[in-house]
């Protein structure tokens, strides 16, 4: 292994560890907090976490094995199963992010009708569509033997070793990425930009009220006035940062891999093998980013994590004090 391959191997290990720990933590918060379970976005987050966890424990280690050994991990049948799983999980996770953006759009643009438009029943129907959509592309690729070990990505993924079926495979690949990556990206952009428009409108209304109040309060201290103006600026930037994070992480993580898969369809264009692994690592890194982007940085999840830690520490301190009291009683009994 050369230096680049060692670095990439370490990167895959880091992604696996971070993704595993963060997604397990999201799952623990979901199971611990009944308020999170009652909310409709919790179902979308649960589905996204499920896809990320399964991808972390199944496909990422195989990529690491393929990168280190430079050979196909397991037999052809096993690699086809893993390729089916990778195609299904990656598509399902993209569509789950699109579903989350639609949920936020309804909540912000139609706040009074949100609970009637987005119920648990409606969320289950949306998730059912994501599963059917993902399963259909994965099944077609597997039945046509278009999944297997791909040396460029050191992974069991979409691959076509037969030159005779190149044209159908090219058509399928373009359709697959159009109805997974591109469709999700368009939904993210349309919904979140509408959310940003509404958020800016409300911020502008709040700014007008704040400025009118500051004009009326002529005796207000300059430091208080300055803090109000700074809060206005932070309020305007907060929504932009959140939406930029949602769309930006999606593009940064998935776009290089998807573009590489499209460019790969043209045999005349050479692709550096190290770049193939890098683009795959970027796609995998989305599983490590999602828990922070959609869950763990939110106040409700942070509070749940704090409650869990406090409960564990309290239980540990109670156990320690109980053992200390028991040892003290035993020592007194021995002295007597």
Secondary structure, DSSP 8 states (H G I E B T S, - for coil): --HHHHHHHHHHHHHHHHHHHHHHHHHHHHHH-HHHHHSHHHHHHHHHHHHHHHHIIIIIHHHHHHHHH-S-SS-HHHHHHHHHHHHHHHHHHHHHHHHHHHHHHHHHHTGGGHHHHS-HHHHHHHHHHHHHHHHHHHHHHHHTT-EEEETTTTEEEE----GGGHHHHHHHHHHHHIIIIIHHHHHHHHHHHHHHHHHHHHHHHHHHHHHHHHHH-TT--HHHHHHHHHHHHHHHHHHHHHHHHHHHHHHHHHHHHHHHHHHTTSTTS---HHHHHHHHHHHHHHHHHHIIIIIITSHHHHHHHHHHHHHHHHHHHHHHHHHHHHHHHHHHHHH-
